[in-house]
Amino acid sequence: MQETEYTRLLQEVYTDYWQNPEHIEESPRIAGRRMAQVLAQTIQIAHETKMEVTALDLCSGPGTLFRNLLTTYPSRARYTHFITQDIISFSQEQQFTARVSTDVPIRHTHLTGSALQVSLPDGSVDVLTSHFGIDFLERDVFLEVRRLLAPDGVGLFHFHHPVIYNQISESKPEHEALYRYMEETNRIFRNEQEIEETLTRYRLLSTDVFEWSATTWEGEVAWWFTRVRQSIEL
Ligand SMILES: C[S@@+](CC[C@H](N)C(=O)[O-])C[C@H]1O[C@@H](n2cnc3c(N)ncnc32)[C@H](O)[C@@H]1O
């Protein structure tokens, strides 16, 4: 498979996936709940120095992560502008904003397009996240992460873990093709060191990186968590 074909397939698979209302309604997954906690804390810390915090979720889908966040921490809506970003556009009814209630209106913008080229100014994002999203793309997506992050901004990521290869044979055929391509192009990080080294190449400093795992009805699942900042240039 070529990169262009993979990109097309990726978009096709997820366009189909989000057509299913059950996927939009999907109850929060363990990984998403944990990330929502870290995100809530990070937004609160950013608010100590900023009146309004800009939080961007790359490859967001309909905003499940922000939905998890606001369900448990609705006060974050008072001082956050939430930006979701995905190759797919979503109707108002599909968006996370239709599924949470907060005491103030949620300030939200959805950007449709590739995470490799986001229509936001340099340094405009205080808290940037992606939950099983950007590691589908070529590594140069981290150029965009670095460009978008404010000088004191924080990035929080969940990446796919090699355990996914054990599940390939049980995946749907379209997903299987995607995972195979990810395997062939070494897109899935194999260990913490590889994450740190990759991010360093993009002038991002990984301040924490570790493996998370959980037992679910699907069996043992695992994923990588990392928190990043811009590396300081002397
Ligand atoms: C596994 S889903 C994760 C969605 C969301 N982060 C969540 O956890 O519910 C991957 C998402 O990446 C999006 N995607 C695929 N290629 C993309 C691209 N080039 N730019 C932006 N988003 C993309 C898909 O449309 C899909 O919504």
The ligand as an ORCA input file, in Angstrom:
! r2SCAN-3c Opt
* xyz 0 1
  C      -9.114      6.067     16.632
  S      -9.987      7.513     16.168
  C      -9.770      8.460     17.615
  C     -10.808      9.517     17.781
  C     -10.790     10.257     19.131
  N      -9.497     10.820     19.429
  C     -11.263      9.340     20.245
  O     -10.436      8.928     21.048
  O     -12.467      9.048     20.293
  C      -8.869      8.284     15.012
  C      -9.394      9.578     14.404
  O      -8.371     10.123     13.544
  C      -9.026     10.793     12.477
  N      -8.075     11.027     11.378
  C      -7.592     10.145     10.486
  N      -6.724     10.746      9.649
  C      -6.647     12.037     10.031
  C      -5.911     13.162      9.572
  N      -5.072     13.090      8.527
  N      -6.072     14.332     10.190
  C      -6.940     14.455     11.239
  N      -7.668     13.426     11.716
  C      -7.514     12.233     11.122
  C     -10.159      9.838     12.136
  O     -11.153     10.451     11.357
  C     -10.627      9.416     13.526
  O     -11.676     10.224     13.986
*
